Amino acid sequence: MVWSIELKGQRIYLYLLLEFQASIDKGMPVRMMQYVAALYDHLVRSKTVDPADGLPPVLPIVIYNGDARWKHSPEIFDLIQPHPAVLTEFQPKLKFWLLDEGRFSAEYLEGLQRVMAAIFRMEHTHDTEDAKRAIRYLGQAVAQSPFKQTIDRAVMQWMQYRLSRKMPGLPLPELDDMLKGTEMLETNIDQWKAKAVAEGLQIGKLEGEARALQRLLSQRFGTIPMAIGERIAAADLAQVEAWFDAALTAPDMASVFAPTAN
């Protein structure tokens, strides 16, 4: 990405190298140095720039959205082993600008009222209510942006992608509907949460009933054969409850799992 900016009264072309990271990489300075070297090599070989006129400045940026905080140095010099001072001036020196999204609080990001701040907020939601607030904030930031006409569809497509990863199975409105507002999406999130809670309770109850059945079988009949254990693990709640009732009075373990006459 190339930006033309004015810096201290001078118009310069600034090359931005963006790297997106979801995990911490202590060797990131090495990768960024490779990217910078490859960029300069391409500019020289393609005759885009003349080395006699000087190479353009580069700003390497790493945007990190992982949960753990990034604690490693962004400078390649810090990765080099201790060495005699006479060698110091010959060692490579390059530093990248680290944007660790998780270091910014939700309150700070909301105060900025910018689209990128809203995206950072969206990346680090902790529950469905937090996600709904982040969605509203992102929608407001896009609506207030002077670049709304050029970024709204791209931002909403990104939101659809992130939500599909964060909330598997969430029904996502069509893109055109999302551009009109976030109310439908927020309603879908509430319904998705209610369904997930209900399924979680059902799974928890099934696991509890299965453990209770296994304890009862062990107490009454001894060791549970592997085949029986596999049948219990694969059964639904109604079947496990029926087996438990049968196990209370069955003369032996085989009778519990015998087919019942209709």
N, C-alpha and C positions, 0 to 999 in steps of 0.2 A: 504494500500500500504506500503510495507517495502523496505527501501533503506539501503544499506550498504555503509557507507561513512567514510571518514577519517577526523576527527576533532581534531585539535591540536595534531597531531601525533598519535591519538588513533583511531583504527577501531571500529566503533559502528554500531549497527542496529537501524535505526530510523524509527518509525512508523508514517506514514503520514495519518492524518484524513482530508479528503477533503469534504467540504460542499458547494454546489452551491446554491446561493440565487439570486432571481430576485426581491425580496422585502425586505425592512428593517425590522429586527426583533430585538427589544430591548432586548428580552430574549435569544438571541443567546448564550451568555456565559453559560446559564443553559443547553441548548441543547448540547453544546460541552463538558461540564463536564459529562453529561450522556453518551456521546459517549466514552469518555476516560475511565470512570468507567466500562462501558460494555466491552471495549477492554481488560482492565486489568483482569476483571473477567473471560473472555473467555480464556486468556492466562494461568491463574492460574489453572482453572478447567480442561483445556485440557492438563495440565502439559507441555505446550510449554515452559514455564519459571518456574524457582524455585524462589519463593520470597526470599529465603535465599541468592540467588546470586544477588538480586536486580531486579527491574522492568526496562524494556527498556524505553528509553526516547521517548516522543511523541511530534510531532509538529502538533497541530490543525490549519488548514487553512480554512478560509471562503473566497470563490471567489464570489464577488458580482458584478452583471452586470446591476443593476437597473439604472434608469435615475437620481433620486435624490441622493445626496451624503450621505454616511453613517456617521452620527455624534455621534452615541452612543458608549459608552466604550466597548472595547473587553474583559474587565476583570470582572469576576463574583463578585469580592470583592466590586466593585463599585455599584453593585445592592443591596447590603445588607444595611438594614436600620441603621441609627446611633445607636451606642451601647456603653456601658462602655468600656474603654480602656482595662480592664482586660479580656474582651472576644475576643479581636482582634486576638490574636495568635491562637484561635480555629476556626476562620472562614475559609471557603474554599478559596483557591487562585488558579486560573487558568486563563490563557490569551490565546486567539487565535490570529493568524496572519491574519489580514484583507487585502485582495487584492481587493480594490475598483477600478474596471477597468476604470470607468469614470474619475478618478482623473488624468489619464495619457493623455497628449495631443497627437494628431496625430503625430506631429513633433517628440516628444520624442520617441514614439513607433517605428516610422520608423527608427530612429537612432540606435535602438537596433539590428535590422536585425535578429530577432529571431521569431520562429514560434508562441510561446505563445504571444509575443507582437503583431504579426499580427492578431491573433485571438481576442485579446482585441480590436484592432483597428476595426476589422470587427463587433464586437458587438455594436459599438457606432457610426455607420454611420448616417449622418443627411439627406442625399438626395441621388438620384441615382448616381450623379457624384462622390460623396464621396464613395458610395458603390463600384463603378467601380475601383476607386483608391485603396480601401482596398482589393478588390479581386486580383488585379495585385500584390499588395505588399505581400499578403498571398501566391500567387502562386510562387513568387520569393523566399520567405523565405523557403518554402517547398523544392524548387528545389536546394537551397544552403545548406540545412540541411544535416549533415552527416548521419542522420537517415531517409533520404528520402524514401528508399525502404520499410521501416516498417510503416511510418506514412502517406504517400501520400494518400492512399485510405481512411483512417479514416478521415483525415482532409477534403477531398473533400466531403465525405458523410455528415460531420458536416456542411459544407458550404451549401450543398443542403438543409438540414433541416432548417438552419437559414434563408436562402433566401425565402423558402416557407412560413415561418412565417412572415417575414418582408414585402414581396411583394406577397400577395396572387394572384394566377393566372399567375405568371411568368413562362413561359415555361423553364424548366430546361434540359440542355443537358444530355445525358447518362454519367454515371460516367467515362467510358473509354475516352469519348470525352473531359471531363473536365480535365482529367489527361494530355492530350496533350497540353492544353493551355486554356486561359480564353477568347479568342477572341469571340467565339460563344456565351458565356454567356453574355459578355458585349453588344453584338449586341441585344440579347434577352431583356436585361434590357432597352436599348434605345427604342425598339419596344413596350415593356410593358408600359413605361412612356408615349409614344405618344398616345397609346390607352387609358390610364387612363385619360390623359388630355382631349382627345376628348370626352370621356364619361362624364367627369366632366362638360365640357362646355354644352353638350347636356342636362344633368340633370339640370344645372343651368338655361338654356333657358326654359326647361319645367316648372320648378318651377316659373319662372318669368311670363310665359304666363298664367299659372293657376291662379296666383294671379291677373293678369290683367283681366282675365275672371270673377273672383269672384267679383272684384270691379265693373265691368260693369253691371253684373247681379244685384248687390245690388243697384246701382244707378238707374237702370231702373225699376226693379221689386220688390225691397224690400228684405226682409229676404230670405236667401237661405235655402231651406229644407235640412235636414241632408242627405237624400238619394241622392240629387243632388250633395252635397259636396263630398260624397263618390265616385260618378261616376267620378267627375273631378279628384280626387286624384288618381284613378286607370287608367286613360286614358293616351295614349301616346301623343307625341307632335302634330302629325298631327290631331288627334281628337280634342284636346284642341283648336288648331288654327281654325278648322272648326266651333266649337261651338262659338268661339269669333266672327267670321264673321257673323254667324247667329244671334247672340245676338244684333248686331248693328241695325237690322231692324225688328226683330221678334216682334209680337204684345204682346206676353206674354212669361213667362219663360218656360212653357211647350212646346211651339213651338220650342224653341232652341234645345231641346233634343228629339224632335219627330223624328222617323225614316225617312230617306230621301228616296224618290222613285228613283229607278235606271233608 
